[in-house]
Amino acid sequence: MAPPPSPSPTPFARIRAAAPPSAVAAGLIAVLVGVTSSAALVFTAARAAGADARETSSWMLAIGVGVAVSSIGLSLRFRAPVVTAWSTPGAALLATSLTGVSMAQAVGAFVFSAVLMVVSGVTGWFAKAMDRIPVPLASALLAGVLLHFGTGLFASMDGSFAIAFPVFVLYLLARRLLPRYAVLVALGGGVVASVLAGGWHLEKIRLSLAQPVFTAPSFDWKVLISVGVPLFVVTMASQNLPGVAVLRGSGYQVPVSPLMTWIGAVTAVLAPFGAFGLNLAAITAAICTGEEAHPDRERRYLAAVWSGVFYLCVGLLGATVVSLLAAMPHALVMAVAGVGLLATIESALAAALSDPSAREAAAVTFLATASGVTLLGIGSTFWGLLAGALTSLVLSARRGGTPSVAGPRVAAAGRRGFSRSSPRP
């Protein structure tokens, strides 16, 4: 006799499965951190290109839609928390290099940079380079990238103690009593504390919907070389490289080449509307890949999906969201981001220092990355990795051993994933 059919899940159970509170909270925090930390740069870059209010709003719409499509689509495709974002160093570069460049020429440079990313994905050269980065250096890179946000939790107590301290205390209590919802509890308590402290500036909020504005690209070879190529380089070195490190540092072996190809293609399609550069996220991705996002690492992709949903809202509302974020106390954002990244920083440091033979190179990578140094327009993530690789090469040569930054053993380890030396999922 056949067993009776199992009861179908209730609508509430379906909603809970698709929207776990911890994953939704992680996605929301990722968007808050990403937008508050760099939205002003996007507006500055748009103004440098001569964009008016409608065109600037279109930039936010195109970026929001692009991040939403790529984050949701790639996360569902690979069942991994693939979080994308706009290129923050790219926006900073554009803010200083678009003066005197027409909007059409700027769009042409955006398209050219996106095509170069597609080529890097199709040819697989970026994936090959990433396969040669050992686990300790990748983990040290991740820890260095996140250090600012970890220390920001405590630095925000200086001057905003009434906001940051309750966030920290509520997080600790929830970790003991409700570990699955620790970050969500900290966020809710932080909002209440900031309201009671009078930290919100609601007069800055204004309602406005974004509308797309199409600009036909114009390809001027001087602008392509002076803007398009540097935009591609800083995006790949300062954003995509640590973005891959975050995924691998959390044990997700997502193929890199398809990610680059599809992100580049989405950027190229949306570039005429203002999407100057999309890439893998690093800091905000770490919020969605840690255990705070979901206790089951196989379900953490939902946090990336929800971050995409919230980014879509950011794009549609445009200036409204930016004004809302301007009204929010900065200390609240830093404090919540800090508690949300504690577990990830802990795991990254443990993995970085787990191998004694690579410990010094990992320490150099961590310190150089955390320094925030920028050389030749390229951020500290690239230079930190370069410094760590150089340290490993020199020390290996001194010992007469094989450099740990290359060779089939490292590449194979990267493909297998992280074992005992890996951060906890």
GUDO-28994 format. One record per atom (N, C-alpha, C): x, y negated, z. Coordinates in steps of 0.2 Angstrom, whole numbers, padded with zeros to 4 digits, always signed. Each point is the difference from the previous one (the first is absolute). Last residue first. Example, Ala and Ser with C-alpha at 12.3 -4.5 7.8 and 13.67 -1.06 7.14 Angstrom:
BEGIN
+0064+0011+0035 +0004-0006+0001 -0004-0005+0003 +0002+0028+0000 -0004-0006+0000 +0004-0006+0000 
This chain:
BEGIN
+0158-0140+0035 -0005-0002-0005 -0005-0004+0004 +0026+0001+0007 -0006+0004+0001 -0006-0003-0004 +0026-0002-0008 -0005-0004+0005 -0006+0005+0001 +0022+0013-0007 -0005-0005-0003 -0004-0004+0006 +0017+0019+0000 +0003-0007+0001 -0005-0005-0002 -0005+0023-0002 +0001-0002+0007 +0003-0007+0001 -0009+0002-0023 -0001+0006+0005 +0002-0002+0007 -0009-0011-0026 +0004-0001+0006 -0001+0006+0005 -0001+0002-0028 -0004-0004+0006 +0005+0000+0006 +0004+0009-0023 -0003+0004+0005 -0004-0003+0005 +0013-0012-0016 -0006+0003-0003 -0003+0005+0004 +0019-0012+0007 -0005-0004-0001 -0006+0003-0003 +0019+0013+0004 -0003-0002+0006 -0006-0005-0001 +0013+0006-0018 -0004+0005+0001 -0004-0001+0007 +0016-0016-0007 -0005+0000-0005 -0005+0006+0002 +0020-0001+0012 -0004-0005+0002 -0007+0000-0005 +0017+0016-0005 -0003+0001+0007 -0005-0005+0002 +0013-0002-0020 -0006+0004-0001 -0003+0001+0007 +0015-0022-0004 +0001+0007-0001 -0007+0004+0001 +0008-0025+0011 -0001+0003-0006 +0000+0008+0000 +0004-0016+0019 -0005-0003-0004 -0001+0003-0007 +0016+0007+0017 -0007+0002+0002 -0005-0004-0005 +0026+0008-0005 -0004-0006+0002 -0007+0003+0001 +0020+0016+0004 -0004-0002-0006 -0005-0005+0003 +0024+0003+0011 -0006+0004-0001 -0003-0002-0006 +0020-0008+0012 +0001+0005-0005 -0006+0004-0001 +0003-0019+0015 +0000+0006+0003 +0002+0006-0005 -0001-0023-0007 +0005+0001+0005 +0000+0006+0003 -0016-0004-0016 +0006+0000-0003 +0006+0001+0005 -0022-0004+0008 +0001+0007-0003 +0006+0001-0003 -0005-0021+0008 +0001+0004+0005 +0001+0007-0002 -0005-0016-0016 +0006-0001+0003 +0002+0005+0005 -0022+0000-0009 +0005+0002-0005 +0007-0001+0003 -0018-0007+0012 +0000+0007+0000 +0005+0003-0005 -0003-0024+0002 +0002+0003+0006 +0001+0008+0000 -0011-0011-0018 +0007-0002+0000 +0004+0003+0006 -0024+0001-0001 +0003+0005-0004 +0008-0001-0001 -0012-0015+0014 +0000+0007+0002 +0003+0005-0004 -0003-0022-0008 +0005+0000+0005 +0000+0007+0003 -0016-0003-0016 +0006-0001-0003 +0006+0001+0005 -0022-0002+0008 +0001+0007-0003 +0007+0000-0003 -0007-0021+0008 +0001+0005+0005 +0001+0007-0002 -0005-0017-0016 +0007-0001+0003 +0001+0005+0006 -0022-0001-0010 +0005+0003-0004 +0007+0000+0002 -0017-0009+0014 -0001+0007-0001 +0005+0003-0005 -0001-0024+0005 +0004+0004+0004 -0001+0007-0001 -0007-0017-0021 +0000+0001+0008 +0004+0005+0003 +0004-0016-0023 -0002+0006+0002 +0000+0001+0008 +0008-0019-0013 -0008+0000-0001 -0002+0007+0002 +0023-0006+0002 -0002+0000-0007 -0007+0001-0001 +0004+0005+0024 +0005-0002-0004 -0002+0001-0008 -0009+0000+0028 -0002-0001-0007 +0006-0002-0004 -0006+0011+0026 +0004-0003-0004 -0003+0000-0007 -0008+0010+0022 -0004-0004-0004 +0004-0004-0005 +0005+0017+0018 +0003-0007+0000 -0004-0005-0004 -0004+0025+0002 -0003-0004+0005 +0002-0008+0000 +0011+0016-0015 -0007-0001-0002 -0004-0004+0005 +0022+0006+0006 +0000-0004-0006 -0007-0002-0003 +0003+0015+0018 +0002-0006+0002 -0001-0005-0006 -0004+0023-0004 -0005-0003+0005 +0001-0007+0001 +0016+0012-0012 -0006-0001-0004 -0005-0003+0004 +0019+0007+0012 +0002-0006-0005 -0006-0002-0004 -0002+0019+0013 +0000-0006+0005 +0001-0006-0005 +0002+0021-0010 -0007-0002+0001 -0001-0006+0005 +0021+0009-0005 -0002-0003-0006 -0008-0002+0001 +0011+0012+0018 +0003-0007-0001 -0003-0004-0006 -0007+0023+0004 -0003-0005+0005 +0003-0007-0001 +0003+0023-0011 -0002-0006-0004 -0003-0006+0005 +0009+0021+0008 +0005-0002-0005 -0002-0006-0004 -0014+0010+0018 +0006-0004+0002 +0005-0002-0006 -0027+0003+0000 +0006+0003-0003 +0006-0003+0002 -0021-0009+0008 +0000+0008+0001 +0006+0003-0002 -0008-0024-0002 +0005+0002+0004 +0001+0007+0002 -0018-0009-0014 +0006-0003-0002 +0006+0002+0003 -0022+0007+0007 +0003+0004-0006 +0007-0003-0003 -0011-0010+0019 +0002+0006+0002 +0003+0004-0006 -0009-0021-0004 +0006-0001+0004 +0002+0007+0002 -0021-0001-0010 +0005-0002-0005 +0007-0001+0003 -0019+0004+0014 +0002+0006-0005 +0005-0001-0004 -0008-0018+0013 +0003+0005+0004 +0002+0006-0004 -0012-0017-0010 +0007-0002+0001 +0004+0005+0004 -0023+0004-0004 +0004+0000-0006 +0007-0002+0001 -0016-0002+0017 +0002+0007-0001 +0004+0001-0006 -0007-0022+0005 +0004+0002+0005 +0002+0008-0001 -0015-0016-0012 +0006+0002-0003 +0005+0003+0005 -0021-0010+0005 -0002+0004-0005 +0006+0004-0003 +0002-0018+0016 -0002+0007+0004 -0002+0005-0006 +0007-0021-0008 +0005+0003+0004 -0002+0006+0003 -0016-0013-0012 +0005+0003-0004 +0005+0004+0004 -0015-0014+0012 -0003+0007-0003 +0005+0003-0005 +0008-0020+0008 -0001+0004+0006 -0003+0007-0002 +0002-0018-0016 +0006+0003+0002 +0000+0005+0005 -0020-0012-0006 +0003+0004-0005 +0006+0004+0001 -0008-0016+0016 -0004+0006+0000 +0002+0005-0006 +0010-0022+0002 +0002+0005+0005 -0004+0006+0000 -0005-0018-0014 +0005+0004-0002 +0003+0005+0005 -0026-0010-0002 +0006-0001+0004 +0006+0005-0003 -0021-0008-0016 +0002+0005+0005 +0007-0002+0004 -0010-0013-0019 -0003-0001+0007 +0002+0005+0005 +0008+0003-0022 +0003-0006+0003 -0003-0002+0006 -0010+0017-0012 +0007+0002+0003 +0003-0006+0003 -0019-0004-0011 -0002+0004+0006 +0006+0002+0003 +0002-0011-0021 -0002-0004+0005 -0001+0003+0007 +0004+0014-0018 +0006-0004+0002 -0001-0005+0005 -0018+0011-0010 +0004+0005+0004 +0006-0004+0003 -0013-0011-0015 -0004+0000+0006 +0004+0005+0005 +0007-0004-0023 +0002-0005+0005 -0004+0001+0007 -0004+0020-0014 +0006-0005-0002 +0001-0005+0005 -0017+0019-0004 -0001-0006+0004 +0006-0005-0001 +0001+0021-0011 -0006-0003-0002 -0001-0006+0003 +0020+0012+0006 +0000-0003-0007 -0007-0003-0002 +0002+0011+0021 +0004-0006+0000 +0000-0003-0007 -0011+0020+0002 -0004-0005+0003 +0004-0007+0000 +0011+0019-0007 -0005-0002-0005 -0004-0005+0003 +0015+0010+0014 +0003-0005-0004 -0005-0002-0006 -0008+0016+0016 +0001-0007+0003 +0004-0005-0005 -0002+0023-0007 -0007-0003+0000 +0001-0007+0003 +0019+0012+0000 -0002-0002-0007 -0007-0003+0000 +0008+0010+0020 +0004-0007-0001 -0002-0002-0007 -0009+0020+0005 -0004-0005+0003 +0004-0007+0000 +0010+0020-0008 -0006-0002-0004 -0004-0006+0003 +0019+0009+0011 +0002-0004-0006 -0006-0002-0004 -0004+0014+0019 +0002-0007+0002 +0002-0004-0006 -0005+0022-0003 -0006-0004+0000 +0002-0007+0003 +0016+0017-0002 -0001-0003-0006 -0006-0004+0000 +0007+0015+0017 +0002-0007+0001 -0001-0004-0007 -0004+0024+0006 -0005-0004-0001 +0002-0008+0000 +0015+0019+0004 -0003+0001-0007 -0006-0004-0001 +0011+0000+0021 +0004-0004-0005 -0003+0002-0007 -0012-0001+0024 +0001+0005-0005 +0004-0004-0006 -0007-0013+0018 +0004+0006+0003 +0002+0005-0005 -0003-0026-0006 -0004+0006+0000 +0004+0005+0003 +0007-0023+0000 -0005+0000-0005 -0005+0006+0000 +0019-0002+0015 -0005-0004+0002 -0006-0001-0005 +0021+0012-0004 -0005+0004+0003 -0006-0004+0003 +0014-0010-0022 +0002+0003+0007 -0006+0004+0003 +0000-0012-0022 +0003+0007+0000 +0002+0003+0007 -0010-0023-0005 -0004+0005-0002 +0003+0007+0000 +0012-0019+0006 -0005+0000+0005 -0005+0006-0002 +0019-0005-0014 +0001+0004+0006 -0005+0000+0005 -0002-0012-0020 -0001+0007-0001 +0002+0004+0006 +0003-0023+0000 -0007+0001+0001 -0001+0008-0002 +0022-0008-0002 -0002-0001+0007 -0008+0002+0001 +0008+0003-0023 +0005+0003+0005 -0003-0001+0007 -0011+0001-0027 +0001-0003+0006 +0005+0003+0005 -0001+0000-0028 -0002+0004+0006 +0002-0004+0006 -0007-0014-0021 +0005+0005+0002 -0002+0004+0005 -0007-0022-0019 -0002+0005+0005 +0006+0005+0001 -0003-0026-0012 +0004+0006+0002 -0003+0004+0005 -0011-0019-0011 +0007-0001-0002 +0005+0006+0001 -0026-0006-0005 +0003+0005+0004 +0007+0000-0002 -0017-0014-0010 +0004-0003+0006 +0003+0005+0004 -0013+0002-0021 -0005-0003+0005 +0004-0003+0006 +0011+0012-0018 -0003-0006-0003 -0005-0004+0004 +0010+0022+0007 +0005-0006+0000 -0003-0007-0003 -0009+0024+0002 -0003-0006+0004 +0004-0006+0000 +0007+0020-0011 -0007-0001-0002 -0003-0006+0003 +0022+0008+0006 +0000-0003-0007 -0007-0002-0002 +0002+0011+0021 +0003-0007+0000 +0000-0003-0007 -0006+0023+0002 -0005-0004+0003 +0002-0008+0000 +0016+0016-0007 -0005-0001-0005 -0006-0004+0003 +0018+0005+0014 +0002-0004-0005 -0005-0002-0005 -0004+0016+0016 +0000-0006+0003 +0002-0006-0005 +0001+0023-0006 -0007-0002+0000 +0000-0007+0004 +0021+0010-0003 -0003-0001-0007 -0007-0003+0001 +0013+0006+0019 +0002-0006-0003 -0003-0001-0007 -0006+0019+0012 -0002-0006+0004 +0002-0006-0004 +0007+0021-0008 -0007-0002-0002 -0003-0006+0004 +0022+0008+0005 +0000-0003-0007 -0008-0001-0002 +0007+0010+0021 +0001-0007+0000 -0001-0003-0007 -0011+0021+0015 +0005-0001-0006 +0000-0007-0001 -0004+0009+0025 -0004-0002-0006 +0005-0001-0006 +0001+0010+0025 +0004+0001-0006 -0004-0002-0007 -0001-0005+0028 -0004+0000-0006 +0004+0000-0006 +0007-0003+0024 -0001+0007-0002 -0004+0001-0006 +0008-0020+0012 -0006+0003+0003 -0001+0007-0003 +0017-0013-0009 +0002+0000+0007 -0006+0003+0004 -0002-0003-0023 +0004+0005+0002 +0002+0001+0007 -0013-0019-0007 -0004+0006-0002 +0004+0007+0002 +0011-0021+0002 -0006+0000+0005 -0003+0007-0001 +0016-0006-0015 +0003+0002+0006 -0005+0001+0005 -0007-0010-0020 +0001+0008-0001 +0003+0002+0006 -0002-0023+0000 -0007+0004+0000 +0001+0007-0001 +0019-0014-0001 -0002+0002+0007 -0007+0003+0000 +0007-0006-0022 +0005+0005+0004 -0002+0001+0007 -0012-0015-0013 -0002+0007-0002 +0005+0004+0004 +0003-0023+0004 -0007+0002+0002 -0001+0008-0002 +0021-0013-0004 -0002-0003+0007 -0007+0003+0002 +0011+0006-0022 +0005+0000+0006 -0003-0001+0007 -0014-0003-0020 +0002+0007+0000 +0005+0001+0006 -0008-0022-0004 -0005+0005+0001 +0002+0007+0001 +0015-0016-0007 -0001-0001+0007 -0006+0004+0002 +0006+0001-0023 +0006+0002+0004 -0002+0000+0008 -0015-0009-0017 +0000+0007+0000 +0005+0003+0005 -0001-0023-0003 -0006+0002+0003 +0000+0008+0001 +0017-0011-0013 +0001+0000+0008 -0006+0002+0004 -0002+0000-0024 +0005+0005+0002 +0001-0001+0008 -0015-0015-0011 -0002+0007+0000 +0005+0005+0003 +0006-0024-0001 -0006+0001+0004 -0002+0008+0000 +0018-0009-0014 +0001-0004+0006 -0005+0002+0006 -0001+0010-0022 +0006+0002+0003 +0001-0004+0007 -0019-0004-0013 +0000+0007+0001 +0006+0002+0004 -0002-0022-0008 -0004+0001+0006 +0000+0008+0002 +0011-0006-0020 +0003-0004+0006 -0004+0002+0006 -0009+0007-0020 +0005+0004+0002 +0004-0003+0006 -0026-0002-0006 +0006-0004-0001 +0006+0003+0003 -0027+0005-0005 +0006+0004+0001 +0006-0005-0002 -0027-0001+0009 +0005-0003-0005 +0007+0002+0001 -0028+0008+0007 +0007-0001+0001 +0004-0003-0006 -0026-0005+0008 +0004+0004-0005 +0007-0001+0001 -0020-0002+0019 +0005-0004-0004 +0004+0004-0004 -0025+0000+0015 +0005+0003-0004 +0005-0005-0003 -0016+0002+0023 +0002-0005-0005 +0006+0004-0004 -0021+0007+0019 +0006+0002-0004 +0001-0006-0005 -0011-0003+0025 -0002+0002-0007 +0006+0000-0004 -0008-0001+0028 +0005+0000-0005 -0003+0002-0007 -0012-0011+0023 +0001+0006-0003 +0005-0001-0006 -0005-0012+0025 +0001-0001-0007 +0001+0006-0003 -0004-0014+0025 -0002+0005-0004 +0001-0001-0007 +0014-0008+0024 -0005-0002-0006 -0002+0006-0004 +0014-0007+0025 -0003+0005-0004 -0005-0004-0005 +0013-0010+0018 +0004+0001-0006 -0004+0005-0005 -0008-0006+0022 -0001-0005-0004 +0004+0000-0007 +0002+0015+0019 -0005+0002-0004 -0002-0006-0005 +0020+0009+0015 -0001-0006-0002 -0006+0000-0006 +0010+0015+0024 -0002+0000-0007 -0002-0007-0002 +0008+0006+0022 +0006+0001-0005 -0003-0001-0007 -0009+0001+0024 -0001-0006-0004 +0005+0000-0006 -0004+0016+0019 +0006-0004+0000 -0001-0006-0004 -0016+0017-0001 +0000-0003+0007 +0006-0005+0001 -0001+0012-0020 -0006-0004+0000 +0000-0004+0007 +0017+0017-0003 +0001-0007-0004 -0005-0004+0000 -0003+0021+0011 +0005-0004+0003 +0001-0007-0003 -0013+0016-0011 -0004-0003+0006 +0005-0004+0003 +0009+0012-0017 -0005-0005-0003 -0003-0004+0006 +0014+0018+0006 +0004-0006-0003 -0005-0005-0002 -0008+0021+0006 +0001-0004+0005 +0004-0006-0001 -0005+0014-0018 -0006-0002+0003 +0001-0005+0006 +0019+0012-0009 -0003-0005-0005 -0006-0004+0003 +0009+0019+0011 +0004-0006+0001 -0002-0006-0004 -0012+0021-0002 -0001-0003+0006 +0004-0006+0001 +0005+0012-0019 -0007-0003+0000 -0002-0003+0006 +0020+0013+0000 +0001-0007-0004 -0007-0003+0000 +0000+0021+0010 +0004-0005+0004 +0000-0007-0004 -0012+0023-0003 -0003-0007-0001 +0004-0006+0003 +0006+0024+0002 -0002-0001-0007 -0003-0007-0002 +0006+0007+0023 +0006-0001-0005 -0002-0001-0007 -0011-0003+0024 -0003+0001-0006 +0005-0001-0006 +0007+0000+0023 -0007+0003+0001 -0003+0001-0007 +0023-0008+0002 -0001+0005+0006 -0007+0003+0000 +0005-0017-0015 +0005+0006-0002 -0001+0005+0005 -0011-0020+0004 -0003+0004-0005 +0004+0006-0002 +0009-0016+0014 -0005+0004+0004 -0004+0004-0005 +0017-0013-0009 +0003+0005+0005 -0005+0004+0003 -0007-0019-0013 +0003+0006-0005 +0002+0005+0005 -0007-0019+0010 -0006+0004-0002 +0003+0006-0005 +0016-0016+0008 -0003+0004+0005 -0006+0004-0002 +0010-0014-0016 +0005+0005+0002 -0003+0004+0006 -0013-0018-0007 +0000+0004-0006 +0005+0006+0002 -0002-0018+0015 -0006+0004+0000 +0000+0005-0005 +0018-0016-0001 +0000+0005+0006 -0006+0004+0000 +0001-0017-0016 +0004+0005-0002 +0001+0005+0006 -0013-0020+0003 -0003+0004-0006 +0004+0006-0001 +0006-0016+0017 -0007+0002+0001 -0003+0004-0006 +0022-0009-0001 +0000+0005+0004 -0008+0003+0001 +0013-0017-0015 -0006+0003-0001 -0001+0006+0005 +0020-0013+0001 -0005-0005-0003 -0007+0003-0001 +0018+0017+0002 +0002-0006+0001 -0004-0006-0003 -0004+0023-0005 -0002-0002+0007 +0002-0007+0003 +0006+0010-0021 -0006-0004-0001 -0003-0001+0007 +0019+0014-0003 +0002-0007-0002 -0006-0005+0001 -0002+0024+0001 +0002-0003+0007 +0002-0008-0001 -0008+0013-0019 -0004+0001+0005 +0001-0003+0006 +0015+0000-0018 -0005-0005+0000 -0005+0001+0005 +0017+0016-0004 +0002-0006+0004 -0005-0005+0000 -0004+0017-0015 +0000+0003+0007 +0002-0005+0005 +0000-0006-0023 -0007+0000+0003 +0000+0003+0007 +0021-0002-0012 -0003-0007+0002 -0007+0001+0003 +0011+0020-0008 +0002-0003+0007 -0003-0007+0001 -0002+0015-0020 -0006-0001+0005 +0003-0003+0006 +0015+0005-0018 -0006-0004-0003 -0005-0002+0006 +0018+0015+0006 +0002-0007-0001 -0005-0005-0003 -0004+0023+0002 +0000-0003+0006 +0002-0007+0000 +0000+0012-0020 -0007-0001+0002 +0000-0003+0007 +0021+0007-0009 -0003-0006-0004 -0007-0002+0003 +0010+0019+0009 +0003-0006+0003 -0002-0006-0004 -0007+0021-0008 -0003-0001+0006 +0003-0007+0003 +0010+0008-0019 -0007-0002-0002 -0004-0002+0006 +0022+0009+0003 +0000-0007-0003 -0007-0003-0002 +0002+0023+0008 +0002-0005+0005 +0000-0007-0002 -0004+0018-0016 -0006-0001+0004 +0002-0005+0006 +0012-0002-0025 -0001+0005+0006 -0005-0002+0005 +0003-0005-0027 +0000-0004+0006 -0001+0005+0006 -0002+0005-0024 +0007+0000+0003 +0001-0004+0006 -0021+0001-0013 +0002+0007+0002 +0007+0000+0003 -0008-0020-0010 -0003+0001+0007 +0002+0007+0003 +0006-0006-0022 +0004-0004+0005 -0002+0002+0007 -0012+0009-0018 +0006+0003+0001 +0005-0003+0005 -0021-0010-0006 -0001+0006+0004 +0006+0004+0001 +0000-0019-0014 -0001-0002+0006 +0000+0006+0005 +0001+0004-0023 +0007-0002+0003 -0001-0002+0007 -0017+0008-0017 +0002+0003+0006 +0006-0002+0003 -0014-0006-0021 +0007+0003+0000 +0002+0004+0006 -0021-0012+0000 +0000+0005-0005 +0007+0003-0001 -0003-0017+0016 -0003+0006+0002 +0000+0005-0006 +0010-0021-0004 +0004+0004+0006 -0004+0006+0002 -0010-0014-0016 +0005+0004-0003 +0004+0003+0005 -0017-0013+0008 -0003+0005-0004 +0006+0005-0003 +0005-0021+0010 -0001+0005+0005 -0003+0006-0003 +0004-0018-0015 +0007+0003+0003 -0002+0005+0005 -0018-0012-0007 +0002+0005-0006 +0007+0003+0002 -0008-0017+0014 -0004+0006+0001 +0002+0005-0005 +0010-0021-0002 +0002+0003+0006 -0004+0007+0001 -0007-0014-0018 +0007+0003-0001 +0003+0004+0006 -0020-0013+0002 -0001+0006-0004 +0006+0004-0001 +0001-0021+0011 -0003+0006+0005 -0001+0006-0004 +0008-0019-0012 +0005+0003+0004 -0003+0006+0005 -0015-0013-0013 +0005+0005-0005 +0005+0003+0004 -0013-0016+0011 -0004+0006-0001 +0004+0005-0004 +0009-0021+0002 +0000+0003+0007 -0003+0007-0001 -0002-0015-0018 +0006+0003+0000 +0001+0004+0007 -0020-0012-0003 +0001+0006-0005 +0006+0003+0001 -0003-0019+0013 -0004+0006+0003 +0001+0006-0005 +0020-0018-0001 -0007+0000-0001 -0004+0007+0003 +0023-0013+0009 -0002+0006-0004 -0008+0000-0001 +0013-0015+0015 +0002-0002-0007 -0002+0006-0005 +0003+0008+0024 +0000-0007-0002 +0002-0002-0007 +0000+0022+0012 -0005-0001-0005 -0001-0008-0002 +0015+0011+0017 +0003+0001-0007 -0005-0002-0005 -0003+0001+0025 +0006-0004-0002 +0002+0000-0007 -0018+0013+0009 -0002-0007+0002 +0006-0005-0001 +0001+0023-0006 -0004-0004-0005 -0001-0007+0003 +0011+0016+0014 +0004-0002-0006 -0003-0004-0005 -0012+0008+0019 +0005-0005+0002 +0004-0002-0006 -0015+0017-0004 -0003-0006+0001 +0004-0005+0002 +0009+0021-0001 -0002-0002-0007 -0003-0007+0001 +0004+0012+0020 +0006-0004-0003 -0001-0002-0007 -0018+0011+0009 +0001-0005+0004 +0007-0004-0003 -0018+0016-0013 +0007-0001+0001 +0002-0006+0004 -0023+0015+0002 +0003-0005-0004 +0007-0001+0002 -0012+0024+0005 -0001-0007+0002 +0003-0005-0006 -0008+0028+0008 +0004-0005-0004 -0002-0007+0003 +0000+0028+0009 -0002-0007+0001 +0004-0005-0005 -0006+0027+0004 +0004-0004-0004 -0003-0007+0000 -0003+0024+0014 -0001-0007+0001 +0004-0005-0004 -0009+0025-0008 +0006-0003+0004 -0002-0007+0001 -0010+0016-0016 -0002+0002+0007 +0006-0002+0005 -0002-0004-0024 +0005+0004+0003 -0001+0002+0007 -0016-0012-0013 +0003+0004-0005 +0005+0005+0003 -0011-0018+0012 -0005+0006-0001 +0004+0005-0005 +0012-0019+0005 -0001+0003+0006 -0005+0006-0001 +0004-0015-0018 +0006+0005+0001 -0001+0004+0007 -0018-0016-0006 +0001+0006-0005 +0006+0004+0001 -0004-0018+0015 -0005+0005+0000 +0001+0005-0005 +0015-0018+0000 +0000+0004+0006 -0005+0005+0001 +0001-0014-0020 +0006+0005+0001 +0000+0004+0006 -0018-0016-0003 +0000+0005-0005 +0006+0005+0000 -0001-0019+0014 -0005+0004+0002 +0000+0006-0005 +0015-0017-0004 +0002+0004+0006 -0005+0005+0002 -0006-0015-0018 +0006+0005-0002 +0002+0004+0006 -0016-0017+0004 -0003+0006-0004 +0005+0005-0002 +0007-0020+0011 -0004+0004+0004 -0003+0006-0003 +0012-0016-0013 +0005+0004+0005 -0004+0005+0004 -0012-0015-0014 +0004+0005-0004 +0004+0005+0005 -0011-0019+0010 -0005+0005-0003 +0004+0006-0003 +0012-0019+0006 -0002+0004+0006 -0005+0006-0002 +0006-0016-0017 +0006+0004+0002 -0002+0005+0006 -0016-0015-0007 +0000+0005-0004 +0006+0005+0002 -0002-0021+0011 -0005+0005+0002 +0000+0006-0004 +0013-0017-0007 +0003+0002+0006 -0005+0006+0003 -0008-0012-0019 +0006+0004-0002 +0003+0004+0007 -0016-0017+0003 -0003+0006-0003 +0005+0005-0002 +0008-0021+0008 -0004+0004+0006 -0003+0006-0003 +0020-0008-0014 -0005-0004+0003 -0003+0005+0005 +0026+0002-0010 -0007+0002+0000 -0005-0004+0004 +0025-0001-0006 -0005-0005-0002 -0007+0003+0000 +0021+0011+0007 -0001+0001-0007 -0006-0005-0002 +0006-0001+0022 +0007-0001-0003 -0001+0001-0008 -0018+0006+0015 +0001-0008-0001 +0006-0001-0004 -0003+0022+0006 -0005-0002-0005 +0000-0007-0001 +0014+0009+0017 +0002+0002-0007 -0005-0003-0005 -0006-0003+0022 +0006-0005-0002 +0002+0002-0007 -0016+0013+0010 -0003-0006-0002 +0005-0005-0002 +0007+0021+0008 -0004+0001-0007 -0003-0007-0002 +0011+0001+0021 +0005+0001-0006 -0004+0000-0006 -0012+0001+0020 +0002-0007-0002 +0005+0000-0006 -0008+0021+0009 -0004-0003-0004 +0001-0007-0002 +0012+0016+0015 +0003-0002-0006 -0005-0003-0005 -0003+0009+0024 +0007-0001-0001 +0002-0003-0006 -0023+0006+0005 +0002-0005+0004 +0008-0002-0001 -0009+0019-0012 -0003-0007-0002 +0002-0005+0004 +0007+0022+0006 +0002-0002-0006 -0002-0006-0003 -0008+0008+0021 +0007-0001+0000 +0003-0003-0006 -0023+0007+0001 +0001-0006+0004 +0008-0002+0000 -0006+0020-0010 -0002-0005-0004 +0001-0007+0004 +0004+0020+0011 +0005+0000-0005 -0002-0006-0005 -0015+0005+0017 +0006-0003+0003 +0005-0001-0005 -0020+0012-0006 -0001-0007+0001 +0006-0004+0003 +0001+0023-0004 +0000-0003-0006 -0001-0008+0001 +0000+0014+0019 +0006+0000-0003 +0000-0004-0006 -0020+0004+0010 +0003-0005+0004 +0007-0001-0003 -0013+0018-0009 -0003-0007-0002 +0004-0006+0003 +0006+0022+0007 +0002-0001-0007 -0003-0007-0003 -0007+0008+0022 +0007-0001+0000 +0003-0002-0007 -0023+0006+0002 +0001-0006+0003 +0008-0002+0000 -0011+0016-0019 +0002+0001+0007 +0002-0007+0003 -0013+0007-0022 +0002-0006+0003 +0002+0001+0008 -0007+0018-0015 +0003-0005-0005 +0002-0006+0003 -0010+0016+0014 +0006+0004-0003 +0003-0005-0005 -0019-0007+0011 +0005+0000+0005 +0006+0003-0004 -0020-0001-0011 +0003-0006+0001 +0006+0000+0004 -0012+0020-0003 +0003-0002-0006 +0004-0007+0001 -0013+0008+0018 +0006+0003-0001 +0004-0001-0006 -0022-0009+0003 +0005-0004+0005 +0007+0004-0001 -0018+0009-0012 +0003-0006-0003 +0005-0004+0005 -0002+0026+0002 -0005-0005+0001 +0003-0006-0003 +0007+0026-0008 +0001-0006+0005 -0005-0005+0000 -0007+0025-0005 +0004-0005-0003 +0001-0006+0004 -0001+0026+0008 -0004-0006-0001 +0004-0005-0003 +0004+0026-0005 +0002-0005+0005 -0004-0006-0001 -0009+0025-0008 +0004-0006-0002 +0001-0005+0005 -0003+0026+0006 -0004-0006-0002 +0004-0006-0002 +0009+0026-0005 -0001-0005+0006 -0004-0006-0002 -0004+0024-0012 +0004-0006+0000 -0001-0004+0006 -0002+0027-0001 -0004-0006+0000 +0004-0006+0000 
